[in-house]
Amino acid sequence: GINAEYMGPKEVQHLHGVQAELEKRCTEVCQQKVLDHGLVMVVVDAEYQFDRKKLTFYYDATERQDFRDLVRDLYKTYRARIWMVPTNGRWKSGSNHGA
């Protein structure tokens, strides 16, 4: 794996840029899969754990969604633990993921 302790500021900045682009793409792919599964929800962000073993998707939905099949599909795509976190409309750019 990557050891950030030995990285300089430029390398860390590059890694954050790559991570942000990857997470943006994950959000887009997940939203398309949401549509494919016929779910009524909006994926607002994705966040990889640093070691990429866990991928968290943040979403807005007005009612409960059964997204078990979606999670299975996402696992097959990303081979990471998938967490779905509702934002309950609290999502705003720059907030701490609705927390």
C-alpha positions as a printed Julia matrix, in Angstrom:
99×3 Matrix{Float64}:
   0.0    0.0     0.0
   0.88   3.65    0.02
   2.51   5.08    3.13
   1.58   8.77    3.3
   4.08   9.28    6.12
   6.91   9.26    3.58
   5.18  11.41    0.98
   5.94  15.05    0.3
   3.26  17.74   -0.01
   3.09  17.42   -3.81
   2.57  13.67   -3.64
  -0.13  14.04   -0.98
  -1.89  16.74   -3.04
  -1.73  14.52   -6.13
  -3.11  11.55   -4.18
  -6.01  13.67   -2.88
  -6.77  14.78   -6.45
  -6.75  11.21   -7.73
  -8.94  10.13   -4.79
 -11.42  12.96   -5.43
 -11.7   12.06   -9.12
 -12.19   8.37   -8.28
 -14.9    9.2    -5.73
 -16.65  11.48   -8.25
 -16.68   8.63  -10.78
 -17.99   6.21   -8.13
 -20.85   8.63   -7.4
 -21.76   8.76  -11.1
 -21.62   4.98  -11.51
 -23.7    4.43   -8.37
 -26.34   6.92   -9.53
 -26.62   5.07  -12.85
 -26.99   1.76  -10.98
 -29.69   3.38   -8.8
 -31.62   4.18  -11.97
 -30.98   0.69  -13.37
 -32.45  -0.82  -10.17
 -35.47   1.5   -10.3
 -34.75   3.14   -6.96
 -35.98   6.63   -6.1
 -32.91   8.21   -4.51
 -30.09  10.57   -5.37
 -26.47   9.67   -4.68
 -24.79  12.85   -3.51
 -21.25  11.69   -2.76
 -18.92   8.73   -2.38
 -15.98   8.31   -0.06
 -13.33   5.6    -0.18
 -11.54   4.58    2.96
  -7.81   5.24    2.45
  -7.0    1.54    1.87
 -10.01   1.26   -0.52
 -11.51  -1.65    1.4
 -14.66   0.32    2.24
 -16.69   2.59   -0.02
 -19.38   4.79    1.51
 -22.15   6.31   -0.6
 -24.17   9.25    0.74
 -27.7    9.56   -0.62
 -30.96  11.48   -0.34
 -34.31   9.69   -0.47
 -37.77  10.81    0.55
 -38.82   7.32    1.62
 -37.19   4.06    2.62
 -35.44   2.23   -0.22
 -34.62  -1.48   -0.39
 -31.19  -1.24   -1.91
 -29.85  -4.69   -1.02
 -29.57  -5.66   -4.71
 -27.85  -2.32   -5.42
 -25.3   -2.99   -2.68
 -24.59  -6.45   -4.11
 -24.15  -4.92   -7.56
 -21.81  -2.23   -6.19
 -19.77  -4.86   -4.35
 -19.32  -6.81   -7.58
 -18.13  -3.62   -9.27
 -15.77  -2.28   -6.59
 -14.82  -5.34   -4.48
 -15.06  -3.24   -1.33
 -17.44  -3.15    1.62
 -20.32  -0.89    0.64
 -21.98   1.42    3.14
 -25.05   3.47    2.29
 -25.55   6.55    4.47
 -28.71   8.66    4.24
 -28.2   12.41    4.39
 -31.9   13.16    5.0
 -31.63  16.33    2.94
 -28.84  17.68    5.14
 -26.27  17.54    2.37
 -24.57  20.79    1.57
 -21.3   21.23   -0.25
 -18.5   21.4     2.27
 -20.47  19.88    5.14
 -19.25  16.84    6.97
 -21.33  14.39    4.89
 -24.57  15.41    6.52
 -23.28  14.63   10.01
